[in-house]
Amino acid sequence: MKVLFIGGTGNISSEVSKLALKNGVDLYLFNRNKNLEFSPKGAKIIQGDIRNEEEAKEKLKGYSFDVVVDWIAFNTDHINTDLRLFRGKTKQYIYISSASAYQKPIENFIITEETPLDNPFWDYSQNKIACEKMLFDEYKNNSFPVTIVRPSHTYGDTFIPWIFNSKNSRWSVIERMKRGKPIIVPGDGTSLWVLTHNADFAKAFIGIMGKEKAIGQAYHITSQDALTWDRILYLLGEATGIRPEITHISTEFITSCLPEFKGDLLGDKSNSVYFDNSKIKKLVPEFITEKTIKEGLKSTIAWYLNHPEHLWIDEEWDQTCDRLIVAHEAGIKAYQDSLS
């Protein structure tokens, strides 16, 4: 099977790339070839910038593929480019959407592929929804062979999963823990969340590639384990050898102070969710998730400790956490003082 990954070296796609090669896939990666550390041995690199359509067209001239996967399409402009580049040149086009596109606020915490797509809190999710609609319209009207995949919160060795962390340095939440500072958990810490290890995700994804039954369909791929955010934090601490101190702050308070986190929290991680994976398991019966969160987080922390260049804290984010905690405590004190 001849497969093209646009991207292919990210948190999720790098693990899929490795497994695809292990399974004998003739894998091509189209990217700028900047993440050399994560380019799997055996993949054929087509170096180019997908955002430069003319360059991409020239670089891909003469190629056709059984499967094309775009890991880095985030808006309808990107989809239009892909349609122009790959219409008639692939038997299956897999679009990486997002489980964050599912309806928020949620009406039923058990999510299926039939759950409506509607997320007013996050433009990232709204763009993914628009991309899905464009692709399904293209499938219905012009038989473009699309399959949609909706990952949820997927992590691996290079990605520390946490609900409220710096976007510049994932190690920040761990370093703050090591400094003995309280870790902010949005809400009361009891909402349920699903983390999926990228090695487990890869097994299901490989089973989708080249499947005619998957054309015109959407699938999410997640773990079946749901844990509270407090429990996830304690497991992160255990992997690091630290008992974290927790400060619970309401999501509404956090997003009122920091509206830039509204999408990530109100539109995603502050909601209790559990995913019904019946549809993907019917297509890929051999798919089971084997990596427990405890094992996965230990592996992630071990990777970071072996890569000291990533062991730094985002000081601005750290100070933001301090200010949030002070403001939250001041609000509580102000109310208590008003009673006396």
C-alpha positions as CSV (number, residue, x, y, z in Angstrom):
1,M,0.0,0.0,0.0
2,K,1.4,3.3,-1.1
3,V,0.6,6.1,1.5
4,L,1.3,9.8,1.7
5,F,1.3,11.6,5.1
6,I,1.2,15.4,4.9
7,G,3.2,16.0,8.1
8,G,3.9,12.7,9.8
9,T,6.4,13.7,12.5
10,G,4.0,15.1,15.1
11,N,2.8,13.8,18.5
12,I,0.2,11.4,16.9
13,S,1.4,11.0,13.4
14,S,5.0,10.0,14.3
15,E,3.7,6.9,16.0
16,V,1.4,6.0,13.1
17,S,4.3,6.5,10.7
18,K,6.4,4.0,12.7
19,L,3.7,1.4,12.8
20,A,2.9,1.8,9.1
21,L,6.5,1.2,8.2
22,K,6.6,-1.8,10.5
23,N,3.6,-3.2,8.7
24,G,5.2,-2.9,5.3
25,V,3.5,0.3,4.1
26,D,5.3,2.2,1.3
27,L,5.3,5.4,3.3
28,Y,6.0,8.9,1.9
29,L,6.1,12.0,4.1
30,F,5.5,15.4,2.6
31,N,6.8,18.0,5.0
32,R,9.5,20.7,5.4
33,N,11.8,18.0,7.0
34,K,12.5,20.1,10.1
35,N,11.7,17.5,12.7
36,L,14.5,15.2,11.7
37,E,14.5,13.6,15.2
38,F,11.0,12.3,14.6
39,S,11.3,11.3,10.9
40,P,11.0,7.5,11.0
41,K,13.7,5.4,9.3
42,G,12.5,3.9,6.1
43,A,10.0,6.7,5.1
44,K,10.6,8.5,1.8
45,I,10.7,12.2,2.3
46,I,9.3,14.6,-0.2
47,Q,10.5,18.0,1.1
48,G,8.2,20.9,0.5
49,D,5.7,23.3,2.0
50,I,2.0,22.2,1.7
51,R,1.1,25.9,2.3
52,N,2.8,26.8,-1.0
53,E,0.4,25.1,-3.4
54,E,2.4,25.7,-6.5
55,E,5.5,24.2,-4.9
56,A,3.5,21.3,-3.6
57,K,2.0,20.7,-7.0
58,E,5.4,20.6,-8.6
59,K,6.9,18.3,-5.9
60,L,4.0,15.9,-6.1
61,K,3.9,15.8,-9.9
62,G,3.6,12.2,-11.2
63,Y,2.6,10.7,-7.9
64,S,-0.6,8.9,-7.0
65,F,-1.3,7.1,-3.8
66,D,-3.6,4.5,-2.3
67,V,-4.1,6.7,0.8
68,V,-3.4,10.3,1.5
69,V,-3.5,11.6,5.1
70,D,-3.4,15.2,6.0
71,W,-2.3,15.6,9.6
72,I,-2.0,19.4,9.4
73,A,-5.2,20.8,7.7
74,F,-6.9,23.2,10.1
75,N,-9.2,25.3,7.9
76,T,-11.2,25.1,4.6
77,D,-8.4,26.9,2.7
78,H,-6.2,23.9,3.5
79,I,-8.9,21.5,2.4
80,N,-9.4,23.4,-0.9
81,T,-5.7,23.0,-1.5
82,D,-5.8,19.3,-0.8
83,L,-8.8,18.8,-3.1
84,R,-7.0,20.5,-6.0
85,L,-3.8,18.5,-5.3
86,F,-5.3,15.0,-4.7
87,R,-8.6,14.8,-6.6
88,G,-8.2,11.7,-8.8
89,K,-4.8,10.9,-7.3
90,T,-5.8,8.9,-4.3
91,K,-8.2,6.0,-3.5
92,Q,-8.7,7.3,0.0
93,Y,-8.2,10.7,1.7
94,I,-8.1,10.7,5.5
95,Y,-8.8,14.0,7.2
96,I,-7.7,14.4,10.8
97,S,-10.5,16.3,12.5
98,S,-11.0,16.5,16.3
99,A,-13.2,15.0,19.0
100,S,-13.4,18.5,20.4
101,A,-15.9,19.2,17.5
102,Y,-18.6,17.3,19.3
103,Q,-21.4,19.3,20.8
104,K,-20.7,21.6,23.8
105,P,-22.1,21.9,26.3
106,I,-22.6,18.2,26.1
107,E,-26.1,16.7,26.5
108,N,-24.9,13.1,26.9
109,F,-21.4,12.4,28.2
110,I,-21.3,9.2,26.2
111,I,-20.0,10.3,22.8
112,T,-20.7,8.4,19.5
113,E,-20.0,9.4,16.0
114,E,-23.6,10.5,15.7
115,T,-23.2,13.1,18.5
116,P,-23.9,16.5,16.8
117,L,-20.9,18.6,15.8
118,D,-21.3,22.0,17.5
119,N,-18.7,23.8,19.6
120,P,-19.4,27.6,20.1
121,F,-16.5,28.0,22.5
122,W,-13.5,27.1,20.2
123,D,-12.6,28.4,16.8
124,Y,-10.2,25.5,16.3
125,S,-13.2,23.1,16.6
126,Q,-15.4,25.3,14.5
127,N,-12.8,25.2,11.7
128,K,-12.6,21.4,12.0
129,I,-16.4,21.2,11.7
130,A,-16.3,23.4,8.5
131,C,-13.6,21.2,7.0
132,E,-15.7,18.0,7.7
133,K,-18.7,19.6,6.1
134,M,-16.8,20.6,3.0
135,L,-15.3,17.1,2.6
136,F,-18.5,15.3,3.1
137,D,-20.2,17.6,0.5
138,E,-17.4,16.7,-1.9
139,Y,-17.9,13.0,-1.2
140,K,-21.7,13.2,-1.8
141,N,-21.5,15.5,-4.8
142,N,-18.3,14.3,-6.5
143,S,-17.5,10.9,-4.9
144,F,-14.3,12.2,-3.3
145,P,-13.1,9.2,-1.2
146,V,-12.9,10.8,2.2
147,T,-12.7,9.3,5.7
148,I,-12.8,11.4,8.8
149,V,-10.8,10.5,11.9
150,R,-11.5,12.4,15.2
151,P,-8.7,12.0,17.8
152,S,-9.4,13.1,21.3
153,H,-6.7,14.0,23.8
154,T,-3.8,11.8,22.5
155,Y,-0.4,11.8,24.1
156,G,2.9,10.0,23.9
157,D,6.6,10.2,24.9
158,T,7.0,13.7,23.7
159,F,3.7,15.2,24.9
160,I,2.7,15.6,28.6
161,P,-1.1,15.7,28.8
162,W,-2.6,18.1,31.2
163,I,-5.7,20.3,31.4
164,F,-4.1,23.6,32.2
165,N,-0.5,24.0,31.1
166,S,1.8,26.2,29.1
167,K,1.6,25.8,25.4
168,N,5.2,26.8,25.1
169,S,6.7,24.1,27.4
170,R,4.8,21.0,28.4
171,W,7.3,20.4,31.2
172,S,6.0,23.5,32.9
173,V,3.4,21.7,35.0
174,I,6.0,19.2,36.2
175,E,8.6,21.9,37.0
176,R,5.9,23.8,39.0
177,M,5.2,20.6,40.9
178,K,8.9,20.1,41.6
179,R,9.1,23.7,43.0
180,G,6.4,22.7,45.5
181,K,3.9,25.1,44.0
182,P,0.1,24.3,43.9
183,I,-1.2,22.9,40.5
184,I,-4.4,24.4,39.2
185,V,-7.1,21.9,38.4
186,P,-10.1,23.6,36.7
187,G,-13.4,22.7,38.4
188,D,-13.5,20.3,41.4
189,G,-11.2,17.7,39.8
190,T,-13.9,15.0,39.6
191,S,-14.9,15.5,35.9
192,L,-14.0,12.4,33.8
193,W,-11.5,12.6,31.0
194,V,-10.1,10.2,28.4
195,L,-6.4,10.1,27.5
196,T,-5.3,7.9,24.6
197,H,-1.7,6.8,24.1
198,N,-0.5,7.4,20.5
199,A,0.7,3.8,20.2
200,D,-2.9,2.6,20.8
201,F,-4.3,5.2,18.4
202,A,-1.9,4.0,15.7
203,K,-3.2,0.5,15.8
204,A,-6.7,1.6,15.0
205,F,-5.6,4.1,12.5
206,I,-3.6,1.6,10.5
207,G,-6.7,-0.5,10.3
208,I,-8.6,2.3,8.6
209,M,-6.1,2.9,5.9
210,G,-7.1,1.3,2.6
211,K,-10.5,0.1,3.9
212,E,-13.2,0.7,1.3
213,K,-15.9,0.4,4.0
214,A,-14.4,3.5,5.7
215,I,-15.0,5.8,2.7
216,G,-17.7,8.3,3.5
217,Q,-17.5,7.6,7.2
218,A,-16.2,9.3,10.4
219,Y,-14.6,7.5,13.3
220,H,-13.2,8.6,16.7
221,I,-10.3,6.6,18.2
222,T,-9.8,6.7,21.9
223,S,-9.0,4.7,25.0
224,Q,-11.8,3.2,27.0
225,D,-10.3,4.4,30.3
226,A,-11.8,7.5,31.9
227,L,-10.1,9.1,34.9
228,T,-10.8,12.2,37.0
229,W,-8.4,15.1,36.5
230,D,-7.3,14.8,40.1
231,R,-6.3,11.2,39.5
232,I,-4.5,12.1,36.3
233,L,-2.5,14.7,38.2
234,Y,-1.6,12.2,40.9
235,L,-0.4,9.8,38.3
236,L,1.8,12.5,36.8
237,G,3.2,13.2,40.2
238,E,3.8,9.5,40.8
239,A,5.7,9.2,37.6
240,T,7.8,12.1,38.7
241,G,8.2,11.0,42.3
242,I,6.2,14.0,43.7
243,R,2.9,14.3,45.6
244,P,1.3,17.3,43.9
245,E,-0.5,20.0,45.8
246,I,-3.9,20.8,44.2
247,T,-5.8,24.1,43.9
248,H,-9.3,23.8,42.5
249,I,-10.5,26.9,40.6
250,S,-13.7,27.0,38.6
251,T,-13.4,27.0,34.9
252,E,-15.6,30.1,34.7
253,F,-13.2,32.0,37.0
254,I,-10.2,30.9,34.9
255,T,-11.7,31.7,31.6
256,S,-13.0,35.1,32.9
257,C,-9.4,36.0,33.8
258,L,-7.8,34.2,30.8
259,P,-10.3,34.2,27.9
260,E,-7.7,32.6,25.7
261,F,-8.3,29.3,27.6
262,K,-12.1,29.3,26.9
263,G,-11.8,27.0,23.9
264,D,-9.4,24.5,25.5
265,L,-11.5,24.3,28.7
266,L,-15.2,25.2,28.1
267,G,-14.9,23.8,24.6
268,D,-13.1,20.6,25.5
269,K,-11.3,19.5,28.6
270,S,-13.6,20.7,31.4
271,N,-16.4,18.5,30.2
272,S,-16.9,14.9,31.4
273,V,-16.8,12.6,28.4
274,Y,-16.7,8.9,27.6
275,F,-16.3,7.7,24.0
276,D,-18.2,4.7,22.6
277,N,-15.7,3.1,20.2
278,S,-18.1,0.5,18.8
279,K,-17.8,1.8,15.3
280,I,-14.1,1.7,15.0
281,K,-14.0,-1.7,16.7
282,K,-16.4,-3.1,14.1
283,L,-14.2,-1.8,11.3
284,V,-10.9,-2.9,13.1
285,P,-11.9,-5.8,15.3
286,E,-8.3,-6.3,16.5
287,F,-8.1,-2.8,18.0
288,I,-7.7,-2.8,21.7
289,T,-6.0,-0.2,23.9
290,E,-3.2,-1.8,25.9
291,K,-1.2,1.1,27.4
292,T,-2.6,2.1,30.8
293,I,-2.5,5.8,31.6
294,K,-0.1,5.0,34.5
295,E,2.3,3.2,32.2
296,G,2.0,5.8,29.5
297,L,2.7,8.7,31.8
298,K,5.8,6.9,33.2
299,S,7.1,6.5,29.7
300,T,6.4,10.1,28.9
301,I,8.2,11.5,32.0
302,A,11.1,9.1,31.3
303,W,11.5,10.5,27.8
304,Y,11.6,14.0,29.0
305,L,14.2,13.2,31.7
306,N,16.4,11.7,28.9
307,H,16.0,14.9,26.9
308,P,17.1,17.7,29.2
309,E,16.7,20.4,26.5
310,H,13.0,20.1,27.1
311,L,13.2,20.4,30.9
312,W,12.3,24.1,31.3
313,I,9.4,26.1,32.7
314,D,7.5,28.8,31.0
315,E,8.1,31.5,33.6
316,E,5.3,33.7,32.3
317,W,2.8,30.8,32.6
318,D,4.1,30.0,36.1
319,Q,3.5,33.6,37.2
320,T,0.0,33.5,35.6
321,C,-0.8,30.5,37.8
322,D,0.4,32.4,40.9
323,R,-1.7,35.4,40.0
324,L,-4.8,33.3,39.4
325,I,-4.4,31.6,42.8
326,V,-3.9,34.9,44.6
327,A,-7.0,36.4,42.9
328,H,-9.1,33.3,43.7
329,E,-8.1,33.3,47.3
330,A,-8.7,37.1,47.5
331,G,-12.2,36.6,46.2
332,I,-13.0,34.0,48.8
333,K,-11.6,36.2,51.6
334,A,-13.5,39.2,50.3
335,Y,-16.8,37.3,50.6
336,Q,-15.9,36.0,54.0
337,D,-15.0,39.5,55.2
338,S,-18.4,40.7,53.9
339,L,-20.2,38.4,56.3
340,S,-18.5,39.9,59.4
